[in-house]
């Protein structure tokens, strides 16, 4: 993830994007949820469900799950990087997401320097953009519209 963050910075600079709006999903996950995912993959229907979306489902799943569950990864923590984030953020999550907790939103909100908005949607979805598309699209639209209206110079950047 550190490498990807570096690549993102280079990519944005190469395109001359000084104030982009970035939308991301996941990888802030709890170990318990990841263990449950491993069990569902090995004994349930998770492998079959993921196979519809991945050409090499085993590599995709193991590349994610095995890393997060490795003993060396148990101490990995990037919260120290939060203070460097000063841009507005919209955090979207369901309270019973099996791979994340609302405590992660608390940590982000208390760690970053910029303003934070939250959208907590009902249920146990890990993909609120799929299960609550209208609410997520509306929240993103309102968030971006507000960001552009409070800082008109954003509209002049590429």
DSSP file (Angstrom, degrees, kcal/mol; ACC not computed):
  #  RESIDUE AA STRUCTURE BP1 BP2  ACC     N-H-->O    O-->H-N    N-H-->O    O-->H-N    TCO  KAPPA ALPHA  PHI   PSI    X-CA   Y-CA   Z-CA
    1    1 A X     >        0   0    0      0, 0.0     4,-2.1     0, 0.0     5,-0.1   0.000 360.0 360.0 360.0 -32.9    0.0    0.0    0.0
    2    2 A X  H  >  +     0   0    0      2,-0.2     4,-1.7     1,-0.2     5,-0.1   0.923 360.0  48.4 -63.9 -42.0    2.9    2.3    0.6
    3    3 A X  H  > S+     0   0    0      1,-0.2     4,-2.5     2,-0.2    -1,-0.2   0.911 109.6  52.2 -63.0 -42.4    4.1    1.7   -2.9
    4    4 A X  H  > S+     0   0    0      1,-0.2     4,-2.6     2,-0.2    -1,-0.2   0.881 106.5  53.5 -62.7 -38.0    0.7    2.3   -4.3
    5    5 A X  H  X S+     0   0    0     -4,-2.1     4,-1.9     2,-0.2    -1,-0.2   0.894 110.0  48.0 -63.7 -38.9    0.5    5.6   -2.5
    6    6 A X  H  X S+     0   0    0     -4,-1.7     4,-2.0     2,-0.2    -2,-0.2   0.924 111.8  49.1 -65.8 -44.8    3.8    6.6   -4.1
    7    7 A X  H  X S+     0   0    0     -4,-2.5     4,-2.8     1,-0.2    -2,-0.2   0.896 108.2  54.6 -62.4 -40.0    2.6    5.6   -7.5
    8    8 A X  H  X S+     0   0    0     -4,-2.6     4,-2.8     1,-0.2     5,-0.2   0.927 107.2  50.3 -59.9 -44.9   -0.6    7.5   -7.1
    9    9 A X  H  X S+     0   0    0     -4,-1.9     4,-2.1     1,-0.2    -1,-0.2   0.901 112.3  46.7 -59.9 -42.0    1.3   10.7   -6.3
   10   10 A X  H  X S+     0   0    0     -4,-2.0     4,-2.6     2,-0.2    -1,-0.2   0.915 112.7  50.1 -66.0 -43.3    3.5   10.2   -9.4
   11   11 A X  H  X S+     0   0    0     -4,-2.8     4,-1.8     2,-0.2    -2,-0.2   0.918 111.3  47.7 -62.1 -45.4    0.4    9.5  -11.6
   12   12 A X  H  <>S+     0   0    0     -4,-2.8     5,-2.8     1,-0.2     4,-0.4   0.917 113.8  47.7 -63.0 -43.0   -1.4   12.6  -10.3
   13   13 A X  H ><5S+     0   0    0     -4,-2.1     3,-1.1    -5,-0.2    -2,-0.2   0.909 108.3  54.6 -64.6 -42.0    1.6   14.8  -10.9
   14   14 A X  H 3<5S+     0   0    0     -4,-2.6    -1,-0.2     1,-0.3    -2,-0.2   0.861 112.7  43.5 -60.4 -36.5    2.2   13.4  -14.4
   15   15 A X  T 3<5S-     0   0    0     -4,-1.8    -1,-0.3    -5,-0.2    -2,-0.2   0.462 114.1-118.6 -87.6  -2.0   -1.4   14.3  -15.3
   16   16 A X  T < 5 +     0   0    0     -3,-1.1     2,-0.9    -4,-0.4   142,-0.5   0.763  58.5 155.3  72.1  25.0   -1.1   17.7  -13.6
   17   17 A X      < +     0   0    0     -5,-2.8     3,-0.3    -6,-0.2    -1,-0.2  -0.764  11.3 167.7 -90.2 108.5   -3.9   16.9  -11.1
   18   18 A X  S    S+     0   0    0     -2,-0.9    -1,-0.2     1,-0.2     2,-0.1   0.795  74.9  22.0 -91.6 -30.8   -3.3   19.1   -8.1
   19   19 A X  S    S+     0   0    0    135,-0.1    -1,-0.2    -7,-0.1   138,-0.1  -0.502  80.8 172.3-137.4  66.4   -6.6   18.6   -6.3
   20   20 A X        -     0   0    0     -3,-0.3     2,-0.6    -2,-0.1   138,-0.0  -0.251  33.8-126.1 -74.0 162.3   -8.3   15.4   -7.4
   21   21 A X        -     0   0    0      2,-0.0     2,-0.4     0, 0.0    -1,-0.1  -0.961  32.4-163.7-104.9 116.6  -11.3   13.8   -5.9
   22   22 A X        -     0   0    0     -2,-0.6     2,-0.5     2,-0.0     0, 0.0  -0.832  10.2-165.9-106.2 139.4  -10.4   10.3   -5.0
   23   23 A X        +     0   0    0     -2,-0.4     2,-0.3     2,-0.0    -2,-0.0  -0.992  16.6 171.9-124.2 126.6  -12.8    7.5   -4.2
   24   24 A X        -     0   0    0     -2,-0.5     2,-0.4     2,-0.0    -2,-0.0  -0.798  17.8-148.0-130.2 171.8  -11.6    4.3   -2.6
   25   25 A X        -     0   0    0     -2,-0.3   102,-0.0     1,-0.1    -2,-0.0  -0.981  44.0 -37.4-146.5 129.8  -13.0    1.1   -1.1
   26   26 A X        +     0   0    0     -2,-0.4     3,-0.1     1,-0.1    -1,-0.1  -0.038  60.3 121.0  73.7-158.1  -11.9   -1.3    1.6
   27   27 A X        +     0   0    0      1,-0.1     2,-0.7    72,-0.0    -1,-0.1   0.516  59.7 102.6  58.8  14.0   -8.6   -2.6    2.9
   28   28 A X        +     0   0    0      2,-0.0     2,-0.3    71,-0.0    73,-0.2  -0.830  59.5 152.4-108.3  87.9   -9.3   -1.2    6.3
   29   29 A X        -     0   0    0     -2,-0.7     2,-0.3    71,-0.1    71,-0.3  -0.856  46.2-122.2-127.6 153.4  -10.3   -4.5    7.7
   30   30 A X     >  -     0   0    0     69,-0.5     4,-1.7    -2,-0.3     5,-0.2  -0.670  23.4-126.4 -91.3 147.6  -10.3   -6.3   11.0
   31   31 A X  H  > S+     0   0    0     -2,-0.3     4,-2.5     1,-0.2     5,-0.2   0.876 108.6  57.7 -61.0 -39.1   -8.5   -9.6   11.5
   32   32 A X  H  > S+     0   0    0      1,-0.2     4,-2.1     2,-0.2    -1,-0.2   0.918 107.2  47.6 -60.3 -42.9  -11.6  -11.3   12.8
   33   33 A X  H  > S+     0   0    0      1,-0.2     4,-2.1     2,-0.2    -1,-0.2   0.870 110.8  51.8 -64.4 -35.8  -13.5  -10.5    9.7
   34   34 A X  H  X S+     0   0    0     -4,-1.7     4,-2.2     2,-0.2    -2,-0.2   0.867 108.3  50.6 -71.6 -35.5  -10.6  -11.7    7.5
   35   35 A X  H  X S+     0   0    0     -4,-2.5     4,-2.2     2,-0.2    -1,-0.2   0.904 110.3  50.3 -65.3 -40.1  -10.5  -15.0    9.4
   36   36 A X  H  X S+     0   0    0     -4,-2.1     4,-2.5     1,-0.2    -2,-0.2   0.882 109.0  52.3 -64.2 -37.5  -14.3  -15.4    8.9
   37   37 A X  H  X S+     0   0    0     -4,-2.1     4,-2.3     2,-0.2    -2,-0.2   0.910 107.4  52.0 -64.5 -41.5  -13.7  -14.7    5.2
   38   38 A X  H  X S+     0   0    0     -4,-2.2     4,-2.4     1,-0.2    -2,-0.2   0.928 111.2  47.3 -59.3 -44.8  -11.1  -17.4    5.0
   39   39 A X  H  X S+     0   0    0     -4,-2.2     4,-2.5     1,-0.2     5,-0.5   0.905 112.4  48.9 -64.0 -41.6  -13.5  -19.9    6.6
   40   40 A X  H  X S+     0   0    0     -4,-2.5     4,-1.4     1,-0.2     6,-1.2   0.843 112.6  49.3 -66.7 -32.5  -16.3  -18.9    4.2
   41   41 A X  H  < S+     0   0    0     -4,-2.3     6,-0.4     5,-0.2    -2,-0.2   0.899 117.0  40.1 -71.0 -41.9  -13.9  -19.2    1.3
   42   42 A X  H  < S+     0   0    0     -4,-2.4    -2,-0.2    -5,-0.2    -3,-0.2   0.810 134.8  15.9 -79.8 -30.7  -12.7  -22.7    2.4
   43   43 A X  H  < S+     0   0    0     -4,-2.5    -3,-0.2    -5,-0.2    -2,-0.2   0.542 119.9  48.3-123.1  -9.9  -16.0  -24.2    3.5
   44   44 A X  S  < S-     0   0    0     -4,-1.4     3,-0.3    -5,-0.5     4,-0.2  -0.166  96.3 -80.7-114.7-153.2  -18.8  -22.0    2.2
   45   45 A X  S  > S+     0   0    0      1,-0.2     4,-2.2     2,-0.1     5,-0.2   0.301  92.0 103.2 -99.3   8.5  -19.9  -20.5   -1.1
   46   46 A X  H  > S+     0   0    0     -6,-1.2     4,-2.7     1,-0.2     5,-0.2   0.896  78.8  54.1 -61.2 -40.8  -17.6  -17.4   -1.0
   47   47 A X  H  > S+     0   0    0     -7,-0.5     4,-2.0    -6,-0.4    -1,-0.2   0.932 110.3  46.6 -59.2 -45.7  -15.1  -18.9   -3.5
   48   48 A X  H  > S+     0   0    0     -4,-0.2     4,-0.7     1,-0.2    -1,-0.2   0.893 112.9  49.7 -63.9 -40.0  -17.9  -19.5   -6.1
   49   49 A X  H >< S+     0   0    0     -4,-2.2     3,-0.6     1,-0.2    -1,-0.2   0.901 113.3  45.5 -67.1 -39.8  -19.3  -16.0   -5.5
   50   50 A X  H >X S+     0   0    0     -4,-2.7     3,-2.2     1,-0.2     4,-0.8   0.814  99.4  70.4 -71.9 -29.6  -15.9  -14.4   -6.0
   51   51 A X  H 3< S+     0   0    0     -4,-2.0     3,-0.2     1,-0.3    -1,-0.2   0.765  88.2  64.9 -60.2 -25.2  -15.1  -16.5   -9.1
   52   52 A X  T << S+     0   0    0     -4,-0.7    -1,-0.3    -3,-0.6    -2,-0.2   0.711 111.7  35.2 -68.0 -18.8  -17.8  -14.5  -11.0
   53   53 A X  T <4 S+     0   0    0     -3,-2.2     2,-0.4    -4,-0.2    -2,-0.2   0.471 113.6  57.7-115.1  -5.6  -15.6  -11.4  -10.6
   54   54 A X    ><  -     0   0    0     -4,-0.8     3,-0.5    -3,-0.2    -1,-0.1  -0.991  58.5-151.7-134.4 133.2  -12.0  -12.7  -10.8
   55   55 A X  T 3  S+     0   0    0     -2,-0.4     2,-0.5     1,-0.3    -1,-0.1   0.903 104.7  28.9 -65.9 -41.4  -10.2  -14.7  -13.5
   56   56 A X  T 3> S+     0   0    0      1,-0.2     4,-2.4     2,-0.1    -1,-0.3  -0.763  75.1 175.3-119.7  83.0   -7.9  -16.3  -11.0
   57   57 A X  H <> S+     0   0    0     -2,-0.5     4,-2.8    -3,-0.5     5,-0.3   0.850  76.3  53.8 -61.0 -37.8  -10.1  -16.3   -7.8
   58   58 A X  H  > S+     0   0    0      2,-0.2     4,-2.9     1,-0.2     5,-0.3   0.927 111.0  45.2 -65.2 -43.8   -7.5  -18.3   -5.7
   59   59 A X  H  > S+     0   0    0      2,-0.2     4,-2.3     1,-0.2    -2,-0.2   0.915 114.9  48.7 -65.2 -41.7   -4.7  -15.8   -6.5
   60   60 A X  H  X S+     0   0    0     -4,-2.4     4,-1.0     2,-0.2    -2,-0.2   0.945 118.1  39.1 -63.3 -47.6   -7.0  -12.8   -5.8
   61   61 A X  H >X S+     0   0    0     -4,-2.8     4,-3.4    -5,-0.2     3,-0.6   0.955 119.3  44.6 -69.8 -49.2   -8.3  -14.2   -2.6
   62   62 A X  H 3X>S+     0   0    0     -4,-2.9     4,-1.6    -5,-0.3     5,-0.6   0.864 107.8  59.3 -65.0 -35.4   -5.1  -15.7   -1.2
   63   63 A X  H 3<5S+     0   0    0     -4,-2.3    -1,-0.2    -5,-0.3    -2,-0.2   0.805 118.8  30.8 -62.5 -28.5   -3.1  -12.5   -2.2
   64   64 A X  H <X5S+     0   0    0     -4,-1.0     4,-1.9    -3,-0.6    -2,-0.2   0.899 124.7  41.5 -90.8 -55.6   -5.4  -10.5    0.0
   65   65 A X  H  X5S+     0   0    0     -4,-3.4     4,-1.8     1,-0.2    -3,-0.2   0.904 112.8  50.3 -66.7 -46.1   -6.3  -13.0    2.8
   66   66 A X  H  X5S+     0   0    0     -4,-1.6     4,-0.7    -5,-0.3    -1,-0.2   0.873 111.2  49.8 -64.1 -36.8   -3.0  -14.7    3.4
   67   67 A X  H >4<S+     0   0    0     -5,-0.6     3,-1.0     1,-0.2     6,-0.2   0.950 110.9  48.2 -65.7 -48.2   -1.2  -11.3    3.7
   68   68 A X  H 3< S+     0   0    0     -4,-1.9    -1,-0.2     1,-0.2    -2,-0.2   0.806 115.9  44.9 -64.3 -28.2   -3.6   -9.9    6.2
   69   69 A X  H 3< S+     0   0    0     -4,-1.8    -1,-0.2    -5,-0.2    -2,-0.2   0.490  84.9 114.8 -95.1  -2.4   -3.5  -13.1    8.3
   70   70 A X  S XX S-     0   0    0     -3,-1.0     3,-1.3    -4,-0.7     4,-0.6  -0.409  73.6-125.1 -67.7 143.5    0.3  -13.5    8.3
   71   71 A X  G >4 S+     0   0    0      1,-0.3     3,-0.9     2,-0.2     4,-0.3   0.846 110.0  58.5 -57.0 -35.0    1.9  -13.1   11.7
   72   72 A X  G >4 S+     0   0    0      1,-0.2     3,-0.5     2,-0.1    -1,-0.3   0.768 102.5  54.8 -66.3 -24.4    4.3  -10.4   10.4
   73   73 A X  G X4 S+     0   0    0     -3,-1.3     3,-1.8    -6,-0.2    -1,-0.2   0.618  81.9  87.6 -85.8 -12.9    1.3   -8.3    9.4
   74   74 A X  G << S+     0   0    0     -3,-0.9    -1,-0.2    -4,-0.6    -2,-0.1   0.763  92.6  44.7 -59.9 -25.7   -0.3   -8.3   12.8
   75   75 A X  G <  S+     0   0    0     -3,-0.5    -1,-0.3    -4,-0.3    -2,-0.1   0.431  82.4 124.2 -98.6   0.5    1.7   -5.2   13.8
   76   76 A X    <   +     0   0    0     -3,-1.8     2,-0.3    -4,-0.1    -3,-0.0  -0.416  32.3 164.3 -65.2 132.1    1.1   -3.3   10.6
   77   77 A X        +     0   0    0     -2,-0.1     3,-0.2     1,-0.1    -2,-0.0  -0.955  26.3 178.9-154.4 127.7   -0.4    0.1   11.3
   78   78 A X    >   +     0   0    0     -2,-0.3     3,-1.9     1,-0.1     4,-0.3   0.217  53.3 109.8-114.7  14.3   -0.7    3.2    9.1
   79   79 A X  G >   +     0   0    0      1,-0.3     3,-1.4     2,-0.2     4,-0.4   0.773  68.0  70.4 -62.1 -23.9   -2.5    5.5   11.5
   80   80 A X  G 3  S+     0   0    0      1,-0.3     3,-0.4    -3,-0.2    -1,-0.3   0.720  93.1  58.3 -65.8 -18.2    0.7    7.6   11.9
   81   81 A X  G X  S+     0   0    0     -3,-1.9     3,-1.4     1,-0.2    -1,-0.3   0.603  82.2  85.7 -84.0 -12.4    0.1    8.8    8.3
   82   82 A X  G X  S+     0   0    0     -3,-1.4     3,-2.2    -4,-0.3    31,-0.5   0.851  76.9  65.1 -60.8 -36.6   -3.4   10.2    9.0
   83   83 A X  G 3  S+     0   0    0     -4,-0.4    -1,-0.3    -3,-0.4    -2,-0.1   0.741  93.8  62.7 -60.7 -21.6   -2.0   13.6   10.2
   84   84 A X  G <  S+     0   0    0     -3,-1.4     2,-0.7    -4,-0.1    -1,-0.3   0.590  83.9  91.7 -78.8  -9.2   -0.7   14.3    6.7
   85   85 A X    <   +     0   0    0     -3,-2.2    28,-2.8    -4,-0.3    29,-1.2  -0.778  38.1 154.7 -93.7 116.7   -4.3   14.2    5.3
   86   86 A X        +     0   0    0     -2,-0.7    29,-0.4    27,-0.3    -1,-0.2   0.432  39.2 103.4-118.0  -3.7   -5.9   17.6    5.3
   87   87 A X  S    S-     0   0    0     27,-0.2    27,-0.3     1,-0.1     2,-0.0  -0.395  83.2 -89.2 -79.8 158.1   -8.4   17.3    2.4
   88   88 A X        -     0   0    0     26,-0.1     2,-0.4    -2,-0.1    28,-0.2  -0.372  47.6-159.4 -62.8 144.9  -12.2   16.8    3.1
   89   89 A X  E     -a  116   0A   0     26,-2.3    28,-2.8    -3,-0.1     2,-0.5  -0.982  17.4-157.6-132.2 141.7  -13.2   13.2    3.4
   90   90 A X  E     -a  117   0A   0     -2,-0.4     2,-0.5    26,-0.2    28,-0.2  -0.984  16.1-162.9-113.9 119.5  -16.4   11.3    3.0
   91   91 A X  E     -a  118   0A   0     26,-2.9    28,-2.7    -2,-0.5     2,-0.4  -0.904   6.5-173.1-106.9 127.8  -16.4    8.0    4.9
   92   92 A X  E     +a  119   0A   0     -2,-0.5     2,-0.3    26,-0.2    28,-0.2  -0.978  18.6 139.9-125.0 128.6  -19.1    5.4    4.0
   93   93 A X  E     -a  120   0A   0     26,-2.1    28,-1.8    -2,-0.4     2,-0.4  -0.990  45.1-122.5-161.2 156.3  -19.7    2.2    5.9
   94   94 A X  E >   -a  121   0A   0     31,-0.5     3,-1.5    -2,-0.3    28,-0.2  -0.847  30.1-127.0 -98.7 143.3  -22.3   -0.2    7.2
   95   95 A X  T 3  S+     0   0    0     26,-0.8     7,-0.3    -2,-0.4    29,-0.2   0.775 106.6  43.7 -65.5 -26.3  -22.1   -0.8   11.0
   96   96 A X  T 3  S+     0   0    0     27,-2.0    -1,-0.3     5,-0.1    28,-0.1   0.029  75.0 151.0-109.5  27.7  -22.0   -4.6   10.7
   97   97 A X    X   -     0   0    0     -3,-1.5     3,-1.0     1,-0.2    28,-0.2  -0.396  43.9-142.2 -55.4 125.5  -19.5   -4.8    7.8
   98   98 A X  T 3  S+     0   0    0     26,-0.7   -62,-0.2     1,-0.2    -1,-0.2   0.650  97.0  43.0 -70.3 -11.7  -17.7   -8.2    8.4
   99   99 A X  T 3  S+     0   0    0    -66,-0.1   -69,-0.5     1,-0.1     2,-0.3   0.337 119.3  27.3-115.3   5.9  -14.4   -6.7    7.2
  100  100 A X    <   -     0   0    0     -3,-1.0     2,-0.3   -71,-0.3   -71,-0.1  -0.983  62.6-142.4-159.7 164.5  -14.4   -3.3    9.0
  101  101 A X    >>  -     0   0    0     -2,-0.3     3,-1.2   -73,-0.2     4,-0.7  -0.884  31.0-114.6-130.9 161.5  -15.7   -1.5   12.0
  102  102 A X  H 3> S+     0   0    0     -7,-0.3     4,-2.1    -2,-0.3     5,-0.1   0.719 111.6  73.6 -66.8 -19.4  -17.0    1.9   12.8
  103  103 A X  H 3> S+     0   0    0      1,-0.2     4,-2.4     2,-0.2    -1,-0.3   0.822  90.1  58.3 -62.1 -29.6  -13.9    2.2   15.1
  104  104 A X  H <> S+     0   0    0     -3,-1.2     4,-2.3     2,-0.2    -1,-0.2   0.899 105.0  48.7 -66.4 -39.5  -11.9    2.6   11.9
  105  105 A X  H  X S+     0   0    0     -4,-0.7     4,-2.9     2,-0.2    -2,-0.2   0.900 109.9  52.8 -65.0 -39.5  -14.0    5.6   10.9
  106  106 A X  H  X S+     0   0    0     -4,-2.1     4,-2.5     1,-0.2    -2,-0.2   0.924 109.5  48.8 -59.3 -44.9  -13.4    7.0   14.4
  107  107 A X  H  X S+     0   0    0     -4,-2.4     4,-1.3     2,-0.2    -2,-0.2   0.904 113.1  46.8 -63.8 -42.2   -9.7    6.6   14.0
  108  108 A X  H  X S+     0   0    0     -4,-2.3     4,-2.4     2,-0.2     3,-0.4   0.957 113.4  48.3 -63.3 -49.7   -9.7    8.3   10.6
  109  109 A X  H  < S+     0   0    0     -4,-2.9    -2,-0.2     1,-0.2    -1,-0.2   0.886 115.9  42.7 -61.1 -40.1  -11.8   11.2   11.8
  110  110 A X  H  < S+     0   0    0     -4,-2.5    -1,-0.2    -5,-0.2    -2,-0.2   0.698 117.6  48.1 -79.8 -17.1   -9.7   11.8   14.9
  111  111 A X  H  < S+     0   0    0     -4,-1.3    -2,-0.2    -3,-0.4    -1,-0.2   0.789  94.9  76.5 -94.9 -29.6   -6.4   11.4   13.0
  112  112 A X     <  -     0   0    0     -4,-2.4   -29,-0.2    -5,-0.1   -26,-0.2  -0.398  66.2-142.8 -83.7 161.2   -6.8   13.5    9.9
  113  113 A X  S    S+     0   0    0    -28,-2.8   -27,-0.3   -31,-0.5    -1,-0.1   0.679  76.4  78.1 -92.6 -20.7   -6.6   17.3    9.8
  114  114 A X  S    S-     0   0    0    -29,-1.2   -27,-0.2   -27,-0.3   -26,-0.1  -0.316  93.8 -80.4 -87.1 170.6   -9.3   17.9    7.3
  115  115 A X        -     0   0    0    -29,-0.4   -26,-2.3    -2,-0.1     2,-0.4  -0.385  44.0-154.0 -70.3 147.7  -13.1   17.9    7.7
  116  116 A X  E     -a   89   0A   0    -28,-0.2     2,-0.4    -2,-0.1   -26,-0.2  -0.981  10.9-169.9-127.6 133.2  -14.8   14.5    7.7
  117  117 A X  E     -a   90   0A   0    -28,-2.8   -26,-2.9    -2,-0.4     2,-0.4  -0.924  13.7-152.2-114.3 147.5  -18.4   13.6    6.8
  118  118 A X  E     -a   91   0A   0     -2,-0.4     2,-0.4   -28,-0.2   -26,-0.2  -0.932  15.1-171.9-121.0 144.1  -19.8   10.2    7.6
  119  119 A X  E     -a   92   0A   0    -28,-2.7   -26,-2.1    -2,-0.4     2,-0.7  -0.916  10.4-175.2-129.6 107.0  -22.5    8.1    5.9
  120  120 A X  E     -a   93   0A   0     -2,-0.4     2,-0.3   -28,-0.2   -26,-0.2  -0.912   9.3-165.8-105.2 116.5  -23.4    5.1    8.0
  121  121 A X  E     -a   94   0A   0    -28,-1.8   -26,-0.8    -2,-0.7     4,-0.1  -0.713  25.6 -97.0-103.0 151.7  -25.9    2.9    6.1
  122  122 A X  S    S+     0   0    0     -2,-0.3     3,-0.3   -28,-0.2     2,-0.2  -0.249  76.4  28.6 -67.9 152.2  -27.9    0.1    7.7
  123  123 A X  S    S-     0   0    0      1,-0.1   -27,-2.0   -26,-0.0   -26,-0.2  -0.519  90.7 -67.7 107.9-167.0  -26.9   -3.6    7.5
  124  124 A X  S    S+     0   0    0     -2,-0.2   -26,-0.7   -29,-0.2    -1,-0.1   0.023  71.4 141.3-119.4  23.6  -23.9   -5.8    7.2
  125  125 A X        -     0   0    0     -3,-0.3   -31,-0.5   -28,-0.2     3,-0.3  -0.418  38.1-166.2 -72.7 141.5  -22.7   -4.9    3.7
  126  126 A X  S    S+     0   0    0      1,-0.2     2,-0.3    -2,-0.1    -1,-0.1   0.497  91.7  49.8 -94.1 -10.3  -19.0   -4.6    2.8
  127  127 A X    >>  +     0   0    0      1,-0.1     4,-2.2  -102,-0.0     3,-2.0  -0.624  61.1 166.6-127.9  72.0  -20.0   -2.9   -0.4
  128  128 A X  H 3> S+     0   0    0     -2,-0.3     4,-2.7     1,-0.3     8,-0.3   0.794  76.7  65.2 -60.2 -26.4  -22.5   -0.2    0.4
  129  129 A X  H 34 S+     0   0    0      1,-0.2    -1,-0.3     2,-0.2     8,-0.1   0.753 110.3  38.2 -66.5 -21.7  -22.0    1.2   -3.1
  130  130 A X  H X4 S+     0   0    0     -3,-2.0     3,-0.5     2,-0.1    -2,-0.2   0.850 124.0  37.6 -91.2 -43.8  -23.6   -2.0   -4.4
  131  131 A X  H 3< S+     0   0    0     -4,-2.2    -2,-0.2     1,-0.2    -3,-0.2   0.699 132.4  25.8 -85.2 -20.1  -26.3   -2.5   -1.7
  132  132 A X  T 3X S+     0   0    0     -4,-2.7     4,-2.2    -5,-0.3    -1,-0.2  -0.380  73.7 154.2-134.8  54.7  -27.2    1.1   -1.2
  133  133 A X  H <> S+     0   0    0     -3,-0.5     4,-2.8     1,-0.2     5,-0.3   0.868  70.4  51.4 -60.6 -40.5  -26.3    2.7   -4.6
  134  134 A X  H  > S+     0   0    0      1,-0.2     4,-2.4     2,-0.2    -1,-0.2   0.931 112.8  44.9 -63.3 -44.6  -28.8    5.6   -4.5
  135  135 A X  H  > S+     0   0    0      2,-0.2     4,-2.4     1,-0.2    -1,-0.2   0.895 115.5  47.5 -66.0 -39.4  -27.6    6.8   -1.0
  136  136 A X  H  X S+     0   0    0     -4,-2.2     4,-2.6    -8,-0.3     5,-0.2   0.930 113.3  46.8 -69.5 -44.5  -24.0    6.4   -1.9
  137  137 A X  H  X S+     0   0    0     -4,-2.8     4,-2.8    -5,-0.2     5,-0.2   0.924 113.8  49.0 -62.7 -43.4  -24.2    8.2   -5.2
  138  138 A X  H  X S+     0   0    0     -4,-2.4     4,-2.8    -5,-0.3     5,-0.2   0.922 111.7  49.1 -61.1 -43.7  -26.3   11.0   -3.6
  139  139 A X  H  X S+     0   0    0     -4,-2.4     4,-2.4     2,-0.2    -2,-0.2   0.918 113.6  45.5 -63.2 -43.5  -23.7   11.4   -0.8
  140  140 A X  H  X S+     0   0    0     -4,-2.6     4,-2.9     2,-0.2     5,-0.3   0.924 113.3  50.3 -65.8 -43.6  -20.8   11.5   -3.2
  141  141 A X  H  X S+     0   0    0     -4,-2.8     4,-2.6    -5,-0.2    -2,-0.2   0.937 114.1  44.0 -59.4 -48.2  -22.6   14.0   -5.4
  142  142 A X  H  X S+     0   0    0     -4,-2.8     4,-2.5    -5,-0.2    -1,-0.2   0.891 114.0  51.3 -64.4 -40.0  -23.4   16.3   -2.5
  143  143 A X  H  X S+     0   0    0     -4,-2.4     4,-2.2    -5,-0.2    -2,-0.2   0.938 114.1  41.8 -62.8 -49.2  -19.9   15.9   -1.1
  144  144 A X  H  X S+     0   0    0     -4,-2.9     4,-2.5     2,-0.2     5,-0.2   0.907 114.1  52.5 -67.3 -41.7  -18.2   16.8   -4.3
  145  145 A X  H  X S+     0   0    0     -4,-2.6     4,-2.3    -5,-0.3    -2,-0.2   0.921 111.3  47.0 -59.3 -44.5  -20.7   19.6   -5.1
  146  146 A X  H  X S+     0   0    0     -4,-2.5     4,-2.0     2,-0.2    -1,-0.2   0.905 111.1  51.7 -65.0 -40.8  -20.1   21.2   -1.6
  147  147 A X  H  X S+     0   0    0     -4,-2.2     4,-0.9     1,-0.2    -2,-0.2   0.904 112.9  45.2 -62.7 -40.8  -16.3   20.9   -2.1
  148  148 A X  H  < S+     0   0    0     -4,-2.5     7,-0.2     1,-0.2    -1,-0.2   0.867 113.1  49.7 -71.1 -36.0  -16.5   22.6   -5.4
  149  149 A X  H  < S+     0   0    0     -4,-2.3     3,-0.4    -5,-0.2    -2,-0.2   0.809 112.7  46.2 -75.7 -27.7  -18.8   25.4   -4.2
  150  150 A X  H  < S+     0   0    0     -4,-2.0    -1,-0.2     1,-0.3    -2,-0.2   0.637 125.8  31.4 -86.5 -13.7  -16.7   26.2   -1.1
  151  151 A X    ><  +     0   0    0     -4,-0.9     3,-2.3    -5,-0.2     4,-0.3  -0.612  66.7 177.0-141.6  77.7  -13.5   26.2   -3.1
  152  152 A X  G >  S+     0   0    0     -3,-0.4     3,-1.4     1,-0.3     4,-0.4   0.718  73.9  74.8 -58.1 -22.1  -14.2   27.4   -6.7
  153  153 A X  G >  S+     0   0    0      1,-0.3     3,-1.0     2,-0.2     4,-0.3   0.752  81.9  71.4 -64.3 -20.3  -10.6   27.2   -7.6
  154  154 A X  G X  S+     0   0    0     -3,-2.3     3,-1.4     1,-0.2    -1,-0.3   0.857  89.3  60.2 -61.9 -33.7  -11.0   23.4   -7.7
  155  155 A X  G <  S+     0   0    0     -3,-1.4    -1,-0.2    -4,-0.3    -2,-0.2   0.714  99.0  58.1 -70.0 -17.7  -13.0   23.8  -10.9
  156  156 A X  G <  S+     0   0    0     -3,-1.0    -1,-0.3    -4,-0.4     2,-0.2   0.517  91.6  85.7 -88.8  -4.4  -10.1   25.4  -12.7
  157  157 A X    <         0   0    0     -3,-1.4  -140,-0.1    -4,-0.3  -141,-0.0  -0.618 360.0 360.0 -95.5 157.7   -7.7   22.5  -12.1
  158  158 A X              0   0    0   -142,-0.5  -141,-0.2    -2,-0.2    -1,-0.1   0.465 360.0 360.0 -78.4 360.0   -7.4   19.5  -14.4
